[in-house]
Amino acid sequence: MSLETTKIEREKKVIEVMIRLYCTKNHQTKIDLCDDCQKLLEYAGKRLDQCPFGNQKSTCAQCTVHCYQKEMRERIRSVMRFSGPRMVLSHPLMALRHSLNR
């Protein structure tokens, strides 16, 4: 497994945790994601797979290339604003590592 794959896969796990946390708290889902959140997760995964920076990837908020469509960018921002602070309690190591972008 290359370093690039490792970093992208780690980012995918972080975004999945964020979306699941958001969906559970805002859409009252128990196990599976609602349809909208599932589509957002799939979209984010595709965007990460196609990231032109690969191993040199920064966080999306710091990126110079905005590969998300406007509507999806707004949705993911809402998810991140909601889930980011809550991840400190539910997934502290993941949140710390993500904030340090390593």
C-alpha positions as CSV (number, residue, x, y, z in Angstrom):
1,M,0.0,0.0,0.0
2,S,1.5,3.3,-1.0
3,L,1.6,6.4,1.2
4,E,-0.8,8.2,-1.2
5,T,-3.4,5.4,-0.8
6,T,-3.0,5.5,2.9
7,K,-3.6,9.2,3.2
8,I,-6.6,9.1,0.9
9,E,-8.1,6.2,2.7
10,R,-7.6,7.9,6.0
11,E,-9.4,11.0,4.7
12,K,-12.2,8.8,3.6
13,K,-12.6,7.3,7.1
14,V,-12.6,10.8,8.6
15,I,-15.3,12.0,6.2
16,E,-17.4,8.9,6.8
17,V,-17.2,9.4,10.6
18,M,-18.2,13.0,10.2
19,I,-21.2,12.3,7.9
20,R,-22.4,9.4,10.1
21,L,-22.2,11.7,13.2
22,Y,-24.1,14.4,11.3
23,C,-26.8,12.0,10.0
24,T,-27.3,10.3,13.3
25,K,-27.8,13.6,15.2
26,N,-29.7,15.6,12.5
27,H,-31.7,12.9,10.6
28,Q,-32.2,10.5,13.5
29,T,-30.8,7.6,11.7
30,K,-29.7,4.5,13.8
31,I,-27.6,2.2,11.6
32,D,-27.6,3.3,8.0
33,L,-27.2,6.7,6.5
34,C,-30.2,8.5,5.0
35,D,-30.2,8.7,1.2
36,D,-28.9,12.2,1.1
37,C,-26.0,11.5,3.4
38,Q,-25.2,8.3,1.6
39,K,-25.0,10.2,-1.7
40,L,-22.8,12.8,0.0
41,L,-20.4,10.1,1.3
42,E,-20.2,8.5,-2.1
43,Y,-19.5,11.9,-3.7
44,A,-16.8,12.8,-1.2
45,G,-15.2,9.4,-1.8
46,K,-15.1,9.9,-5.6
47,R,-13.6,13.4,-5.1
48,L,-10.9,12.0,-2.8
49,D,-10.1,9.3,-5.3
50,Q,-9.6,11.9,-8.0
51,C,-7.7,14.4,-5.9
52,P,-4.9,15.8,-8.1
53,F,-2.6,16.3,-5.1
54,G,-2.6,12.7,-3.8
55,N,0.0,12.3,-1.1
56,Q,0.6,16.1,-1.0
57,K,-3.1,16.7,-0.2
58,S,-3.9,19.3,2.4
59,T,-7.3,19.5,4.0
60,C,-10.0,20.5,1.5
61,A,-10.6,23.8,3.3
62,Q,-7.0,24.8,2.6
63,C,-6.9,23.5,-1.0
64,T,-6.4,25.8,-3.9
65,V,-8.5,23.5,-6.2
66,H,-12.2,23.2,-5.3
67,C,-13.3,20.0,-6.9
68,Y,-16.7,19.9,-5.2
69,Q,-19.8,21.2,-7.0
70,K,-21.2,24.3,-5.2
71,E,-24.2,22.5,-3.7
72,M,-22.1,19.6,-2.4
73,R,-19.4,21.9,-1.1
74,E,-22.1,23.7,1.0
75,R,-23.4,20.4,2.3
76,I,-20.0,19.1,3.3
77,R,-19.2,22.4,5.0
78,S,-22.4,22.0,7.1
79,V,-21.4,18.5,8.0
80,M,-17.9,19.5,9.0
81,R,-19.0,22.5,11.0
82,F,-21.4,20.3,12.9
83,S,-19.2,17.2,13.3
84,G,-15.8,18.7,13.7
85,P,-16.2,19.8,17.3
86,R,-18.1,16.7,18.2
87,M,-15.4,14.4,16.9
88,V,-13.1,15.6,19.7
89,L,-15.3,13.7,22.1
90,S,-16.3,10.7,20.0
91,H,-13.1,10.1,18.0
92,P,-10.3,12.2,19.7
93,L,-7.3,10.7,18.1
94,M,-8.9,10.8,14.6
95,A,-9.9,14.4,15.2
96,L,-6.4,15.4,16.4
97,R,-4.7,13.6,13.5
98,H,-7.0,15.2,11.0
99,S,-6.5,18.7,12.5
100,L,-2.7,18.2,12.2
101,N,-3.3,16.9,8.6
102,R,-1.0,13.9,9.0
